[in-house]
Amino acid sequence: MTSIRSRLLTILIASTGLIWLFAVAWIYISTQAEVERVLDARLTEAARMVNSLLAERKVEMALATDTAGDAPVQFQFGDASYERQLSCQIWSLDGKLIGRSEHAPSGQLTQSESGFSQSVINGETWRVYSIENASLGVRVMVGDSIAVRDRLVGDVVKGLAIPAILILPFLAGAIWISVRRGMRPLNDMATALSSRAANDLQPLPQQSLPDEIVPAVHALNGLFQRVQEAREREKNFTTFAAHELKTPLAGLKTQAQVALASQDGDVHENALRQIAAGVDRTSRLVRQLLDLSSVEASDRAPNASSIRIADIVRRIAADMPSENARISIGGDLEASQSTDAVLLTLAIRNLIENALLHSQGTVQVGIAQDAHHLRVSVEDDGPGISEDELPRVTERFFRGRSKSPTGSGLGLAIVKEAASRLDGRLIFENRLPSGLRATLELPASPSR
């Protein structure tokens, strides 16, 4: 069953029926106990009343029976028209029936001398209360049938159960109407969503909604906002990429045209060098664009694995053989981190490439680790970054006044995005007399 409405109807109707059953059972048990208590009290009072009448000689029952063994005296006990009647017997202590009520059985109601007891007479169970009057030499017994008691309790329960059964269909209808009205806001929300255009990411209204639906609407609005932001990023990314690729492609075309138009070997050689440099720059730009797109588009949690930082730096240096001699590694070479190796490699590689673009000498890579943080610092001896430009260096395609002719302005943006995904941060410091230190700081692995 996948319908919430059907599930609610089933649960509500089933639970209501179960509550009715429990209520009927409870009423039956409590009514039976109460009837037992009341009727036992009635038996007691009736027996005491007959005994009192005998003691005060208001009923001369013993004198009404002759010594020749005539039939016992019968007398009316209670209202004959009352559905529930008591049966009374008066026996002598020597076991002779002296008198009995009109509907009392002929057999002795109980063998008990006094108090409550139960007995079976002619297949019928009786509840009996007896009083022994030693001064008169008689025993008074008053009883009623257990079957009559059970019928009385059954009639009471039946009087409650039948209306309850008749009410259940109306109750089920009321529950169905209530559930249908209660589910209407969900239906309205589904209708509003299904009628929307694909590019309509406006938030859903949250006014006058039931409290149970507000979290779902809030989550949907949050999703709409994230999708809108992703679309804006993609739009900006496409615009910036087209703009940045246009420049090197135009340069390549220009150099190719120069090479074709000139017959001078030196001009051809210079044009080819410029074309090669343009291809390198374009290739690096495309790679960085793909890296940035990959980092931003990834909604997955970082895939943590333990890796040594020095090994990452060495692999990056090996991928750049012409720059290998310009990269120096120092610090804690055994430091390791349990984190996403792909994101960490992207961050460190772009830090190193950015430093190489602005450095005239060796780029220093330092690794430090303590109980709380892992820090990878990359230092160059370039011109540094002016203080007013430091807050903007991680913006996409921002290159600043001291820009490199082969830079794209994407490297530090990639580092910042990767650091954010790794719950870290990027710190910049200008060195004296010149140079820049960029530090990638990450929280230490949980195992440390």
C-alpha positions in Angstrom: 0.0 0.0 0.0 1.7 3.2 -1.2 -1.1 5.7 -0.9 -0.8 7.8 2.3 -4.6 8.4 2.2 -5.4 4.7 2.1 -2.8 4.1 4.8 -4.3 6.7 7.0 -7.8 5.5 6.5 -6.8 1.9 7.3 -4.9 2.9 10.4 -7.6 5.2 11.7 -10.5 2.8 11.0 -8.6 -0.2 12.4 -7.5 1.7 15.5 -11.0 3.0 16.1 -12.5 -0.5 15.7 -9.8 -1.9 18.1 -10.6 0.8 20.6 -14.3 -0.1 20.4 -13.4 -3.7 21.0 -11.3 -2.9 24.0 -14.1 -0.6 25.3 -16.7 -3.4 24.9 -14.4 -5.8 26.7 -13.7 -3.4 29.5 -17.4 -2.6 29.8 -18.2 -6.3 29.9 -15.7 -7.1 32.6 -16.5 -4.0 34.7 -20.3 -4.6 34.3 -19.9 -8.2 35.3 -18.0 -7.3 38.4 -20.5 -4.6 39.3 -23.5 -6.8 38.7 -21.8 -9.5 40.9 -21.3 -7.0 43.7 -24.8 -5.6 43.5 -26.6 -9.0 43.3 -24.4 -10.5 46.0 -25.4 -7.6 48.2 -29.1 -8.2 47.3 -28.7 -11.9 48.2 -27.2 -10.9 51.5 -30.0 -8.4 52.3 -32.7 -10.8 51.3 -31.4 -13.6 53.4 -31.0 -11.3 56.4 -34.5 -9.9 55.9 -36.1 -13.4 55.9 -34.0 -14.4 59.0 -35.1 -11.2 60.7 -38.7 -11.9 60.0 -38.4 -15.4 61.4 -36.6 -14.2 64.5 -39.3 -11.6 65.2 -42.0 -14.2 64.7 -43.5 -12.2 61.9 -43.4 -15.3 59.8 -44.4 -18.5 61.6 -42.8 -20.8 59.0 -42.0 -23.6 61.3 -45.5 -23.7 62.7 -46.9 -23.8 59.2 -45.6 -27.3 58.6 -47.1 -30.1 60.6 -45.2 -32.9 62.1 -46.7 -35.5 59.8 -44.4 -34.4 57.0 -46.9 -32.4 54.9 -45.5 -30.5 51.9 -43.4 -27.4 52.7 -45.0 -24.1 52.7 -44.6 -22.1 49.6 -44.6 -18.3 49.7 -44.3 -15.4 47.2 -40.8 -13.9 47.3 -40.5 -10.6 45.5 -42.4 -9.2 42.6 -43.5 -12.0 40.3 -43.5 -9.6 37.3 -39.8 -8.7 37.8 -37.7 -10.5 35.3 -34.9 -11.3 37.7 -36.2 -13.2 40.8 -34.6 -14.6 43.9 -35.2 -18.1 45.1 -35.5 -18.7 48.9 -35.4 -21.9 50.9 -35.8 -22.5 54.7 -34.4 -25.7 56.0 -34.3 -27.1 59.5 -30.9 -27.9 60.9 -31.8 -31.6 60.8 -32.1 -31.4 56.9 -35.9 -30.9 56.5 -37.2 -28.4 54.0 -39.6 -26.1 55.9 -40.5 -23.6 53.2 -39.5 -22.2 49.9 -40.4 -19.4 47.5 -42.6 -20.0 44.5 -39.8 -20.4 41.9 -37.2 -22.0 44.1 -36.0 -25.5 43.2 -37.0 -28.5 45.3 -33.4 -29.6 45.9 -31.3 -27.9 48.6 -29.7 -24.8 47.2 -26.4 -25.3 49.0 -24.6 -27.5 51.5 -22.8 -24.6 53.0 -23.8 -23.7 56.5 -23.4 -19.9 56.1 -22.0 -17.3 53.7 -21.6 -17.4 49.9 -21.3 -20.5 47.9 -22.0 -21.9 44.4 -23.8 -25.2 43.7 -25.2 -27.0 40.7 -28.8 -28.1 40.8 -30.4 -30.0 37.9 -27.5 -28.9 35.7 -28.0 -25.2 36.6 -25.4 -23.2 38.6 -26.6 -21.1 41.5 -25.1 -18.4 43.6 -26.4 -18.8 47.2 -26.1 -16.9 50.4 -27.1 -18.8 53.6 -27.7 -17.8 57.2 -27.9 -20.3 60.1 -30.3 -19.4 62.9 -29.4 -21.8 65.8 -32.0 -20.4 68.2 -34.8 -21.2 65.7 -33.1 -24.3 64.4 -33.3 -23.3 60.8 -31.1 -22.3 57.9 -32.2 -19.6 55.5 -30.9 -19.9 51.9 -31.3 -17.2 49.2 -29.9 -17.7 45.7 -30.1 -16.8 42.0 -29.1 -18.5 38.8 -25.7 -17.7 37.3 -27.2 -18.0 33.9 -29.6 -15.2 34.6 -26.7 -13.1 35.8 -24.8 -13.7 32.6 -27.8 -12.9 30.6 -28.2 -9.6 32.4 -24.5 -8.7 31.7 -24.9 -9.8 28.1 -28.0 -7.6 27.6 -26.1 -4.6 29.0 -23.1 -5.2 26.7 -25.4 -5.9 23.7 -27.2 -2.6 24.4 -23.8 -0.8 24.0 -22.3 -2.9 21.2 -25.2 -2.8 18.8 -25.3 1.1 18.6 -21.5 1.1 18.3 -21.6 -1.3 15.4 -24.3 0.8 13.7 -22.2 4.0 14.3 -19.0 2.5 12.7 -20.0 3.1 9.1 -20.8 6.7 9.8 -17.6 7.0 11.8 -15.6 5.5 8.8 -17.3 8.1 6.5 -16.4 10.9 8.8 -12.8 9.7 9.0 -12.6 9.4 5.2 -13.9 13.0 4.7 -11.5 14.3 7.4 -8.5 12.5 5.8 -9.5 13.8 2.3 -9.7 17.4 3.6 -6.5 17.0 5.5 -4.7 15.8 2.4 -5.9 18.7 0.3 -2.9 20.9 0.9 -0.6 18.1 -0.5 -2.8 17.8 -3.6 -2.8 21.6 -4.1 1.0 21.6 -3.8 1.3 18.7 -6.3 -1.0 20.5 -8.7 1.0 23.7 -8.4 4.3 21.8 -9.1 2.9 19.9 -12.0 1.6 23.0 -13.7 5.0 24.9 -13.4 7.3 25.5 -16.3 10.6 23.7 -16.3 12.6 27.0 -15.7 10.3 28.3 -13.0 12.3 28.0 -9.8 10.4 30.5 -7.7 9.8 29.4 -4.1 6.5 27.9 -3.1 4.3 30.0 -0.8 4.5 28.9 2.9 1.7 30.9 4.3 -1.5 29.2 5.7 0.0 25.7 5.4 -0.3 22.9 8.0 2.7 22.5 10.2 3.3 19.0 8.9 3.7 20.3 5.3 5.9 23.3 6.0 9.1 21.3 6.3 8.5 19.7 2.9 7.8 23.0 1.3 10.8 24.5 3.0 13.0 21.7 1.7 11.6 22.1 -1.8 12.3 25.8 -1.7 15.8 25.1 -0.6 16.2 22.7 -3.5 14.9 25.3 -5.9 17.4 27.8 -4.6 20.3 25.4 -5.0 19.2 24.5 -8.5 18.9 28.2 -9.4 22.4 28.8 -8.0 23.8 25.9 -9.9 22.2 27.2 -13.1 23.7 30.6 -12.5 27.1 29.1 -11.9 26.8 27.1 -15.2 25.7 30.2 -17.0 28.5 32.3 -15.7 30.9 29.4 -16.2 29.9 29.2 -19.9 30.2 33.0 -20.3 33.6 33.2 -18.7 34.9 30.1 -20.5 33.8 31.4 -23.9 35.4 34.8 -23.2 38.7 33.3 -22.0 39.0 30.8 -24.8 38.3 33.4 -27.4 41.5 35.3 -26.6 44.1 32.5 -27.0 42.2 31.1 -30.0 42.3 34.5 -31.7 46.1 34.6 -30.9 46.6 31.2 -32.5 44.8 32.2 -35.6 46.8 35.5 -35.8 50.1 33.7 -35.5 49.0 31.1 -38.1 48.1 33.9 -40.5 51.5 35.5 -39.8 53.3 32.3 -40.6 51.3 31.8 -43.8 51.8 35.3 -45.0 55.6 35.5 -44.4 58.4 33.8 -46.2 61.0 34.7 -43.5 62.3 31.6 -41.5 62.7 33.7 -38.3 59.2 34.9 -38.6 58.0 31.3 -39.1 59.9 30.1 -36.1 58.7 32.9 -33.8 55.1 32.3 -35.0 55.4 28.6 -34.3 56.8 29.4 -30.8 53.8 31.7 -30.2 51.4 29.0 -31.4 53.0 26.4 -29.1 52.7 28.7 -26.1 49.1 29.5 -27.0 48.3 25.8 -27.3 49.9 25.2 -23.9 47.9 28.1 -22.3 44.7 27.0 -24.0 45.3 23.4 -22.9 45.9 24.5 -19.3 42.8 26.8 -19.4 40.6 23.9 -20.7 42.0 21.6 -18.0 41.4 24.1 -15.3 37.9 24.8 -16.6 37.2 21.0 -16.4 38.7 20.8 -12.9 36.5 23.7 -11.7 33.4 22.2 -13.3 34.2 18.8 -11.8 34.7 20.2 -8.3 31.5 22.4 -8.4 29.3 19.7 -9.9 30.2 17.1 -7.4 27.4 16.7 -4.8 28.9 13.5 -3.3 30.6 13.4 0.1 34.4 13.3 -0.1 35.8 9.8 -0.6 38.2 9.6 2.3 41.4 7.6 1.9 44.7 7.8 3.8 47.5 9.4 1.6 50.9 10.9 2.3 51.1 14.6 1.3 54.7 14.3 0.1 53.7 11.6 -2.4 51.1 13.9 -3.9 53.6 16.7 -4.3 56.1 14.3 -5.9 53.5 13.0 -8.4 52.6 16.6 -9.3 56.3 17.5 -9.8 56.7 14.4 -12.0 53.9 15.5 -14.2 55.8 18.7 -14.9 59.3 17.5 -15.8 60.5 21.0 -17.0 59.6 22.5 -13.7 60.7 19.6 -11.5 64.0 21.2 -10.5 62.1 24.3 -9.4 60.0 22.5 -6.8 61.4 21.8 -3.3 59.6 19.8 -0.6 60.3 20.3 3.1 58.7 19.8 6.5 57.0 16.7 7.8 57.5 14.3 4.8 55.7 11.5 6.6 52.5 13.5 7.2 49.4 11.8 6.0 45.8 12.7 5.8 42.6 10.7 5.5 40.7 12.7 2.9 39.6 12.8 -0.7 42.8 12.3 -2.7 41.3 13.8 -5.9 40.2 17.1 -4.3 43.4 17.4 -2.3 45.6 16.7 -5.4 43.6 19.4 -7.4 44.2 21.9 -4.7 47.9 21.3 -4.2 48.6 21.1 -8.0 46.9 24.4 -8.7 48.7 26.1 -5.8 52.0 24.9 -7.2 51.2 25.8 -10.8 50.1 29.3 -9.6 53.4 29.7 -7.7 55.5 28.6 -10.7 53.7 31.1 -13.0 54.9 34.0 -10.7 58.2 32.7 -9.4 61.7 33.3 -10.9 63.4 30.6 -8.8 62.4 27.6 -6.7 58.9 27.1 -5.3 59.0 25.9 -1.7 56.4 23.4 -0.6 56.2 23.0 3.2 54.2 20.3 5.0 53.2 20.6 8.7 50.9 18.5 10.8 49.7 18.6 14.5 46.9 17.2 16.5 44.4 19.6 15.0 45.4 20.6 11.5 47.3 19.7 8.4 49.0 22.6 6.6 50.5 22.6 3.1 52.2 25.9 2.3 53.5 26.9 -1.1 55.9 29.9 -1.3 57.2 31.7 -4.4 59.6 34.7 -4.8 57.3 36.6 -7.2 55.9 40.1 -6.8 53.2 39.0 -4.4 49.7 40.4 -4.3 48.8 43.9 -3.2 46.7 44.2 0.0 43.7 45.6 -1.8 43.6 42.6 -4.2 44.1 39.8 -1.6 40.3 39.5 -0.9 39.7 39.0 -4.6 42.4 36.5 -5.6 40.1 33.5 -5.4 37.5 35.0 -7.8 37.2 33.3 -11.1 39.3 34.8 -13.9 40.7 37.5 -11.6 44.3 38.1 -12.4 45.2 41.3 -10.7 47.9 43.9 -11.7 50.8 41.4 -11.4 49.2 38.9 -13.6 51.2 36.3 -15.5 50.9 36.3 -19.3 50.1 32.6 -19.3 47.8 32.6 -16.3 44.0 32.1 -16.5 42.8 33.4 -13.2 41.2 30.0 -12.3 43.9 28.2 -10.3 43.2 29.8 -6.9 39.4 29.6 -7.5 39.8 25.8 -7.9 41.9 25.6 -4.7 39.3 27.6 -2.7 36.4 25.4 -4.0 38.3 22.2 -3.2 39.3 23.4 0.2 35.7 24.2 1.0 34.7 20.7 0.0 37.3 19.4 2.4 36.2 21.6 5.3 39.4 23.5 5.0 40.5 27.1 4.2 43.0 29.0 2.1 45.3 31.6 3.7 47.5 34.1 1.9 50.5 36.0 3.2 52.9 38.4 1.4 56.5 37.6 2.2 59.3 40.0 2.6 61.0 41.3 0.6 58.9 39.7 -2.1 56.9 36.6 -2.8 53.6 35.1 -1.6 52.9 32.2 0.8 49.6 30.4 0.1 48.6 27.9 2.9 46.0 25.2 2.5 44.8 24.3 6.1 42.7 21.2 6.6 41.3 19.7 9.9 43.3 16.7 11.1 42.1 13.2 10.3 39.7 11.8 13.0 42.1 9.0 13.7 44.8 11.4 14.8 
